[in-house]
Amino acid sequence: MVELTLPNDANIYSSEYNLYLPDKQLLQQILAEWSEGYENLKTENND
């Protein structure tokens, strides 16, 4: 089962195919790390 939070017309495609998905907790952790890195990058660029 996959949970999506995108609108039906988002036109977002996968760049690779995996036979399994990591667990939800791991995906949330990775997303949080990427988000933190993005925020840090934005802060550095505004200085």
mmJSON file of the N, C-alpha and C atoms, coordinates in Angstrom:
{"data_MODEL":{"atom_site":{
"group_PDB":["ATOM","ATOM","ATOM","ATOM","ATOM","ATOM","ATOM","ATOM","ATOM","ATOM","ATOM","ATOM","ATOM","ATOM","ATOM","ATOM","ATOM","ATOM","ATOM","ATOM","ATOM","ATOM","ATOM","ATOM","ATOM","ATOM","ATOM","ATOM","ATOM","ATOM","ATOM","ATOM","ATOM","ATOM","ATOM","ATOM","ATOM","ATOM","ATOM","ATOM","ATOM","ATOM","ATOM","ATOM","ATOM","ATOM","ATOM","ATOM","ATOM","ATOM","ATOM","ATOM","ATOM","ATOM","ATOM","ATOM","ATOM","ATOM","ATOM","ATOM","ATOM","ATOM","ATOM","ATOM","ATOM","ATOM","ATOM","ATOM","ATOM","ATOM","ATOM","ATOM","ATOM","ATOM","ATOM","ATOM","ATOM","ATOM","ATOM","ATOM","ATOM","ATOM","ATOM","ATOM","ATOM","ATOM","ATOM","ATOM","ATOM","ATOM","ATOM","ATOM","ATOM","ATOM","ATOM","ATOM","ATOM","ATOM","ATOM","ATOM","ATOM","ATOM","ATOM","ATOM","ATOM","ATOM","ATOM","ATOM","ATOM","ATOM","ATOM","ATOM","ATOM","ATOM","ATOM","ATOM","ATOM","ATOM","ATOM","ATOM","ATOM","ATOM","ATOM","ATOM","ATOM","ATOM","ATOM","ATOM","ATOM","ATOM","ATOM","ATOM","ATOM","ATOM","ATOM","ATOM","ATOM","ATOM","ATOM","ATOM","ATOM"],
"id":[1,2,3,4,5,6,7,8,9,10,11,12,13,14,15,16,17,18,19,20,21,22,23,24,25,26,27,28,29,30,31,32,33,34,35,36,37,38,39,40,41,42,43,44,45,46,47,48,49,50,51,52,53,54,55,56,57,58,59,60,61,62,63,64,65,66,67,68,69,70,71,72,73,74,75,76,77,78,79,80,81,82,83,84,85,86,87,88,89,90,91,92,93,94,95,96,97,98,99,100,101,102,103,104,105,106,107,108,109,110,111,112,113,114,115,116,117,118,119,120,121,122,123,124,125,126,127,128,129,130,131,132,133,134,135,136,137,138,139,140,141],
"type_symbol":["N","C","C","N","C","C","N","C","C","N","C","C","N","C","C","N","C","C","N","C","C","N","C","C","N","C","C","N","C","C","N","C","C","N","C","C","N","C","C","N","C","C","N","C","C","N","C","C","N","C","C","N","C","C","N","C","C","N","C","C","N","C","C","N","C","C","N","C","C","N","C","C","N","C","C","N","C","C","N","C","C","N","C","C","N","C","C","N","C","C","N","C","C","N","C","C","N","C","C","N","C","C","N","C","C","N","C","C","N","C","C","N","C","C","N","C","C","N","C","C","N","C","C","N","C","C","N","C","C","N","C","C","N","C","C","N","C","C","N","C","C"],
"label_atom_id":["N","CA","C","N","CA","C","N","CA","C","N","CA","C","N","CA","C","N","CA","C","N","CA","C","N","CA","C","N","CA","C","N","CA","C","N","CA","C","N","CA","C","N","CA","C","N","CA","C","N","CA","C","N","CA","C","N","CA","C","N","CA","C","N","CA","C","N","CA","C","N","CA","C","N","CA","C","N","CA","C","N","CA","C","N","CA","C","N","CA","C","N","CA","C","N","CA","C","N","CA","C","N","CA","C","N","CA","C","N","CA","C","N","CA","C","N","CA","C","N","CA","C","N","CA","C","N","CA","C","N","CA","C","N","CA","C","N","CA","C","N","CA","C","N","CA","C","N","CA","C","N","CA","C","N","CA","C","N","CA","C","N","CA","C"],
"label_alt_id":[null,null,null,null,null,null,null,null,null,null,null,null,null,null,null,null,null,null,null,null,null,null,null,null,null,null,null,null,null,null,null,null,null,null,null,null,null,null,null,null,null,null,null,null,null,null,null,null,null,null,null,null,null,null,null,null,null,null,null,null,null,null,null,null,null,null,null,null,null,null,null,null,null,null,null,null,null,null,null,null,null,null,null,null,null,null,null,null,null,null,null,null,null,null,null,null,null,null,null,null,null,null,null,null,null,null,null,null,null,null,null,null,null,null,null,null,null,null,null,null,null,null,null,null,null,null,null,null,null,null,null,null,null,null,null,null,null,null,null,null,null],
"label_comp_id":["MET","MET","MET","VAL","VAL","VAL","GLU","GLU","GLU","LEU","LEU","LEU","THR","THR","THR","LEU","LEU","LEU","PRO","PRO","PRO","ASN","ASN","ASN","ASP","ASP","ASP","ALA","ALA","ALA","ASN","ASN","ASN","ILE","ILE","ILE","TYR","TYR","TYR","SER","SER","SER","SER","SER","SER","GLU","GLU","GLU","TYR","TYR","TYR","ASN","ASN","ASN","LEU","LEU","LEU","TYR","TYR","TYR","LEU","LEU","LEU","PRO","PRO","PRO","ASP","ASP","ASP","LYS","LYS","LYS","GLN","GLN","GLN","LEU","LEU","LEU","LEU","LEU","LEU","GLN","GLN","GLN","GLN","GLN","GLN","ILE","ILE","ILE","LEU","LEU","LEU","ALA","ALA","ALA","GLU","GLU","GLU","TRP","TRP","TRP","SER","SER","SER","GLU","GLU","GLU","GLY","GLY","GLY","TYR","TYR","TYR","GLU","GLU","GLU","ASN","ASN","ASN","LEU","LEU","LEU","LYS","LYS","LYS","THR","THR","THR","GLU","GLU","GLU","ASN","ASN","ASN","ASN","ASN","ASN","ASP","ASP","ASP"],
"label_asym_id":["A","A","A","A","A","A","A","A","A","A","A","A","A","A","A","A","A","A","A","A","A","A","A","A","A","A","A","A","A","A","A","A","A","A","A","A","A","A","A","A","A","A","A","A","A","A","A","A","A","A","A","A","A","A","A","A","A","A","A","A","A","A","A","A","A","A","A","A","A","A","A","A","A","A","A","A","A","A","A","A","A","A","A","A","A","A","A","A","A","A","A","A","A","A","A","A","A","A","A","A","A","A","A","A","A","A","A","A","A","A","A","A","A","A","A","A","A","A","A","A","A","A","A","A","A","A","A","A","A","A","A","A","A","A","A","A","A","A","A","A","A"],
"label_entity_id":["1","1","1","1","1","1","1","1","1","1","1","1","1","1","1","1","1","1","1","1","1","1","1","1","1","1","1","1","1","1","1","1","1","1","1","1","1","1","1","1","1","1","1","1","1","1","1","1","1","1","1","1","1","1","1","1","1","1","1","1","1","1","1","1","1","1","1","1","1","1","1","1","1","1","1","1","1","1","1","1","1","1","1","1","1","1","1","1","1","1","1","1","1","1","1","1","1","1","1","1","1","1","1","1","1","1","1","1","1","1","1","1","1","1","1","1","1","1","1","1","1","1","1","1","1","1","1","1","1","1","1","1","1","1","1","1","1","1","1","1","1"],
"label_seq_id":[1,1,1,2,2,2,3,3,3,4,4,4,5,5,5,6,6,6,7,7,7,8,8,8,9,9,9,10,10,10,11,11,11,12,12,12,13,13,13,14,14,14,15,15,15,16,16,16,17,17,17,18,18,18,19,19,19,20,20,20,21,21,21,22,22,22,23,23,23,24,24,24,25,25,25,26,26,26,27,27,27,28,28,28,29,29,29,30,30,30,31,31,31,32,32,32,33,33,33,34,34,34,35,35,35,36,36,36,37,37,37,38,38,38,39,39,39,40,40,40,41,41,41,42,42,42,43,43,43,44,44,44,45,45,45,46,46,46,47,47,47],
"pdbx_PDB_ins_code":[null,null,null,null,null,null,null,null,null,null,null,null,null,null,null,null,null,null,null,null,null,null,null,null,null,null,null,null,null,null,null,null,null,null,null,null,null,null,null,null,null,null,null,null,null,null,null,null,null,null,null,null,null,null,null,null,null,null,null,null,null,null,null,null,null,null,null,null,null,null,null,null,null,null,null,null,null,null,null,null,null,null,null,null,null,null,null,null,null,null,null,null,null,null,null,null,null,null,null,null,null,null,null,null,null,null,null,null,null,null,null,null,null,null,null,null,null,null,null,null,null,null,null,null,null,null,null,null,null,null,null,null,null,null,null,null,null,null,null,null,null],
"Cartn_x":[0.844,0.0,0.891,0.501,1.248,0.297,0.728,-0.066,0.489,-0.364,0.054,-0.669,0.021,-0.592,-0.512,-0.49,-0.391,-1.744,-2.016,-3.256,-3.194,-4.344,-4.407,-3.678,-3.603,-2.98,-1.55,-0.836,0.5,1.555,1.331,2.293,3.699,3.792,5.073,5.308,6.49,6.792,7.991,8.094,9.199,10.408,11.593,12.814,13.416,12.921,13.395,12.288,12.437,11.435,12.081,11.449,11.935,10.882,11.327,10.401,9.8,10.331,9.811,9.943,9.188,9.281,9.879,10.726,11.181,9.977,10.126,8.998,8.731,7.538,7.075,7.959,8.408,9.247,10.576,11.186,12.436,12.225,11.133,10.842,10.634,9.954,9.749,11.072,11.974,13.284,14.086,14.098,14.841,14.275,12.96,12.328,12.686,12.703,13.068,14.509,15.417,16.819,16.965,16.267,16.327,15.759,14.666,14.033,14.968,15.623,16.574,17.735,18.242,19.329,18.913,17.692,17.176,17.057,16.535,16.398,17.764,18.755,20.105,20.683,20.444,20.924,20.28,18.973,18.286,18.876,19.143,19.699,21.08,21.915,23.26,23.217,22.276,22.171,21.628,20.93,20.385,21.35,22.452,23.461,24.31],
"Cartn_y":[-1.175,0.0,1.24,2.213,3.466,4.605,5.514,6.694,7.867,8.553,9.719,10.959,12.085,13.343,14.349,13.852,14.719,14.802,15.93,16.007,15.043,14.664,13.701,14.176,15.48,16.015,16.515,15.955,16.434,16.114,15.107,14.717,14.476,13.747,13.381,11.902,11.58,10.211,9.682,8.392,7.746,7.641,7.865,7.728,6.335,5.557,4.178,3.33,2.037,1.095,0.167,-0.008,-0.932,-2.0,-3.187,-4.271,-4.184,-3.305,-3.127,-1.664,-1.243,0.115,0.054,1.023,1.098,1.366,1.105,1.356,2.856,3.177,4.56,5.412,4.863,5.6,6.012,5.11,5.421,6.506,6.418,7.439,8.808,8.848,10.111,10.685,9.826,10.267,10.868,10.199,10.685,12.023,12.125,13.368,14.506,14.254,15.27,15.722,14.784,15.124,15.978,15.605,16.381,17.781,17.851,19.132,20.037,19.466,20.233,20.72,19.857,20.243,21.363,21.299,22.339,23.667,23.634,24.857,25.462,24.614,25.099,25.752,25.15,25.692,27.054,27.17,28.446,29.52,29.17,30.112,30.583,29.645,29.986,30.919,30.701,31.52,32.903,33.087,34.389,35.252,34.673,35.438,36.295],
"Cartn_z":[0.0,0.0,0.0,-0.768,-0.85,-0.527,0.332,0.656,-0.141,-0.85,-1.615,-1.119,-1.137,-0.734,-1.87,-3.091,-4.255,-4.95,-5.598,-6.379,-7.56,-8.074,-9.177,-10.427,-10.648,-11.864,-11.623,-10.649,-10.278,-11.334,-12.168,-13.21,-12.654,-11.574,-10.976,-11.247,-11.756,-12.154,-11.381,-11.297,-10.604,-11.523,-10.958,-11.749,-11.624,-10.687,-10.543,-9.939,-10.068,-9.592,-8.579,-7.437,-6.417,-6.163,-5.828,-5.549,-4.145,-3.323,-1.979,-1.592,-0.617,-0.086,1.312,1.664,3.049,3.95,5.228,6.118,6.253,6.668,6.726,7.636,8.746,9.686,9.037,8.28,7.597,6.54,5.792,4.79,5.438,6.574,7.278,7.771,8.234,8.71,7.557,6.424,5.261,4.789,4.738,4.326,5.271,6.559,7.542,7.341,7.052,6.815,5.555,4.486,3.246,3.461,4.197,4.471,5.271,6.268,7.081,6.221,5.356,4.464,3.522,3.015,2.126,2.871,4.086,4.88,5.175,5.48,5.721,4.472,3.319,2.054,1.78,2.008,1.799,2.717,3.974,4.929,4.498,4.027,3.568,2.356,1.462,0.261,0.539,1.642,1.993,2.774,3.225,3.994,3.105],
"occupancy":[1.0,1.0,1.0,1.0,1.0,1.0,1.0,1.0,1.0,1.0,1.0,1.0,1.0,1.0,1.0,1.0,1.0,1.0,1.0,1.0,1.0,1.0,1.0,1.0,1.0,1.0,1.0,1.0,1.0,1.0,1.0,1.0,1.0,1.0,1.0,1.0,1.0,1.0,1.0,1.0,1.0,1.0,1.0,1.0,1.0,1.0,1.0,1.0,1.0,1.0,1.0,1.0,1.0,1.0,1.0,1.0,1.0,1.0,1.0,1.0,1.0,1.0,1.0,1.0,1.0,1.0,1.0,1.0,1.0,1.0,1.0,1.0,1.0,1.0,1.0,1.0,1.0,1.0,1.0,1.0,1.0,1.0,1.0,1.0,1.0,1.0,1.0,1.0,1.0,1.0,1.0,1.0,1.0,1.0,1.0,1.0,1.0,1.0,1.0,1.0,1.0,1.0,1.0,1.0,1.0,1.0,1.0,1.0,1.0,1.0,1.0,1.0,1.0,1.0,1.0,1.0,1.0,1.0,1.0,1.0,1.0,1.0,1.0,1.0,1.0,1.0,1.0,1.0,1.0,1.0,1.0,1.0,1.0,1.0,1.0,1.0,1.0,1.0,1.0,1.0,1.0],
"B_iso_or_equiv":[0.0,0.0,0.0,0.0,0.0,0.0,0.0,0.0,0.0,0.0,0.0,0.0,0.0,0.0,0.0,0.0,0.0,0.0,0.0,0.0,0.0,0.0,0.0,0.0,0.0,0.0,0.0,0.0,0.0,0.0,0.0,0.0,0.0,0.0,0.0,0.0,0.0,0.0,0.0,0.0,0.0,0.0,0.0,0.0,0.0,0.0,0.0,0.0,0.0,0.0,0.0,0.0,0.0,0.0,0.0,0.0,0.0,0.0,0.0,0.0,0.0,0.0,0.0,0.0,0.0,0.0,0.0,0.0,0.0,0.0,0.0,0.0,0.0,0.0,0.0,0.0,0.0,0.0,0.0,0.0,0.0,0.0,0.0,0.0,0.0,0.0,0.0,0.0,0.0,0.0,0.0,0.0,0.0,0.0,0.0,0.0,0.0,0.0,0.0,0.0,0.0,0.0,0.0,0.0,0.0,0.0,0.0,0.0,0.0,0.0,0.0,0.0,0.0,0.0,0.0,0.0,0.0,0.0,0.0,0.0,0.0,0.0,0.0,0.0,0.0,0.0,0.0,0.0,0.0,0.0,0.0,0.0,0.0,0.0,0.0,0.0,0.0,0.0,0.0,0.0,0.0],
"pdbx_formal_charge":[null,null,null,null,null,null,null,null,null,null,null,null,null,null,null,null,null,null,null,null,null,null,null,null,null,null,null,null,null,null,null,null,null,null,null,null,null,null,null,null,null,null,null,null,null,null,null,null,null,null,null,null,null,null,null,null,null,null,null,null,null,null,null,null,null,null,null,null,null,null,null,null,null,null,null,null,null,null,null,null,null,null,null,null,null,null,null,null,null,null,null,null,null,null,null,null,null,null,null,null,null,null,null,null,null,null,null,null,null,null,null,null,null,null,null,null,null,null,null,null,null,null,null,null,null,null,null,null,null,null,null,null,null,null,null,null,null,null,null,null,null],
"auth_seq_id":[1,1,1,2,2,2,3,3,3,4,4,4,5,5,5,6,6,6,7,7,7,8,8,8,9,9,9,10,10,10,11,11,11,12,12,12,13,13,13,14,14,14,15,15,15,16,16,16,17,17,17,18,18,18,19,19,19,20,20,20,21,21,21,22,22,22,23,23,23,24,24,24,25,25,25,26,26,26,27,27,27,28,28,28,29,29,29,30,30,30,31,31,31,32,32,32,33,33,33,34,34,34,35,35,35,36,36,36,37,37,37,38,38,38,39,39,39,40,40,40,41,41,41,42,42,42,43,43,43,44,44,44,45,45,45,46,46,46,47,47,47],
"auth_comp_id":["MET","MET","MET","VAL","VAL","VAL","GLU","GLU","GLU","LEU","LEU","LEU","THR","THR","THR","LEU","LEU","LEU","PRO","PRO","PRO","ASN","ASN","ASN","ASP","ASP","ASP","ALA","ALA","ALA","ASN","ASN","ASN","ILE","ILE","ILE","TYR","TYR","TYR","SER","SER","SER","SER","SER","SER","GLU","GLU","GLU","TYR","TYR","TYR","ASN","ASN","ASN","LEU","LEU","LEU","TYR","TYR","TYR","LEU","LEU","LEU","PRO","PRO","PRO","ASP","ASP","ASP","LYS","LYS","LYS","GLN","GLN","GLN","LEU","LEU","LEU","LEU","LEU","LEU","GLN","GLN","GLN","GLN","GLN","GLN","ILE","ILE","ILE","LEU","LEU","LEU","ALA","ALA","ALA","GLU","GLU","GLU","TRP","TRP","TRP","SER","SER","SER","GLU","GLU","GLU","GLY","GLY","GLY","TYR","TYR","TYR","GLU","GLU","GLU","ASN","ASN","ASN","LEU","LEU","LEU","LYS","LYS","LYS","THR","THR","THR","GLU","GLU","GLU","ASN","ASN","ASN","ASN","ASN","ASN","ASP","ASP","ASP"],
"auth_asym_id":["A","A","A","A","A","A","A","A","A","A","A","A","A","A","A","A","A","A","A","A","A","A","A","A","A","A","A","A","A","A","A","A","A","A","A","A","A","A","A","A","A","A","A","A","A","A","A","A","A","A","A","A","A","A","A","A","A","A","A","A","A","A","A","A","A","A","A","A","A","A","A","A","A","A","A","A","A","A","A","A","A","A","A","A","A","A","A","A","A","A","A","A","A","A","A","A","A","A","A","A","A","A","A","A","A","A","A","A","A","A","A","A","A","A","A","A","A","A","A","A","A","A","A","A","A","A","A","A","A","A","A","A","A","A","A","A","A","A","A","A","A"],
"auth_atom_id":["N","CA","C","N","CA","C","N","CA","C","N","CA","C","N","CA","C","N","CA","C","N","CA","C","N","CA","C","N","CA","C","N","CA","C","N","CA","C","N","CA","C","N","CA","C","N","CA","C","N","CA","C","N","CA","C","N","CA","C","N","CA","C","N","CA","C","N","CA","C","N","CA","C","N","CA","C","N","CA","C","N","CA","C","N","CA","C","N","CA","C","N","CA","C","N","CA","C","N","CA","C","N","CA","C","N","CA","C","N","CA","C","N","CA","C","N","CA","C","N","CA","C","N","CA","C","N","CA","C","N","CA","C","N","CA","C","N","CA","C","N","CA","C","N","CA","C","N","CA","C","N","CA","C","N","CA","C","N","CA","C","N","CA","C"],
"pdbx_PDB_model_num":[1,1,1,1,1,1,1,1,1,1,1,1,1,1,1,1,1,1,1,1,1,1,1,1,1,1,1,1,1,1,1,1,1,1,1,1,1,1,1,1,1,1,1,1,1,1,1,1,1,1,1,1,1,1,1,1,1,1,1,1,1,1,1,1,1,1,1,1,1,1,1,1,1,1,1,1,1,1,1,1,1,1,1,1,1,1,1,1,1,1,1,1,1,1,1,1,1,1,1,1,1,1,1,1,1,1,1,1,1,1,1,1,1,1,1,1,1,1,1,1,1,1,1,1,1,1,1,1,1,1,1,1,1,1,1,1,1,1,1,1,1]
}}}
